[in-house]
């Protein structure tokens, strides 16, 4: 499957009722607070892993974060992990 197909499936899933239920469940688990900074404004649910996309374990694969912390998480994941040769 091409990356474009994967992106299309991901985008469709993120608009699904199934995803809405899982993300709401995670928000409830986290008491509607960002797990990193504790704010309780607008929140997003971040995938820690995409390995079980569509079959996520809400305790292991998802986390509630504010938009600022969500960006910081993605920046962390994109960090340099090995020195340049």
LINTANOR-V474896 format. One record per backbone hydrogen bond with DSSP energy under -0.5 kcal/mol. CO is the residue of the C=O (numbers start at 0). NH is the residue of the N-H. E is the energy in kcal/mol with one decimal. If there is no record, write none. Layout:
{{CO;NH;E} {CO;NH;E}}
This chain:
{{1;5;-2.3} {2;6;-2.7} {3;7;-2.2} {4;8;-2.5} {5;9;-2.6} {6;10;-2.8} {7;11;-2.3} {8;12;-2.6} {9;13;-2.5} {10;14;-0.6} {11;14;-0.9} {12;15;-1.9} {15;19;-2.0} {16;20;-2.3} {17;21;-2.1} {18;22;-3.0} {19;23;-2.0} {20;24;-2.2} {21;25;-2.3} {22;26;-2.4} {23;27;-2.3} {24;28;-2.2} {25;29;-2.1} {26;31;-3.3} {27;30;-1.8} {29;32;-1.1} {33;37;-1.6} {38;33;-2.8} {41;66;-0.5} {43;45;-0.6} {43;64;-3.0} {45;47;-0.7} {45;62;-1.6} {49;52;-1.7} {51;54;-3.5} {55;57;-0.7} {56;59;-0.6} {56;60;-3.2} {56;61;-0.6} {60;47;-3.0} {60;48;-0.9} {62;45;-3.3} {63;34;-2.5} {64;43;-3.5} {65;69;-2.4} {66;70;-2.1} {67;71;-2.0} {68;72;-2.5} {69;73;-2.1} {70;74;-2.6} {71;75;-2.3} {72;76;-2.3} {73;77;-1.7} {75;78;-1.3}}
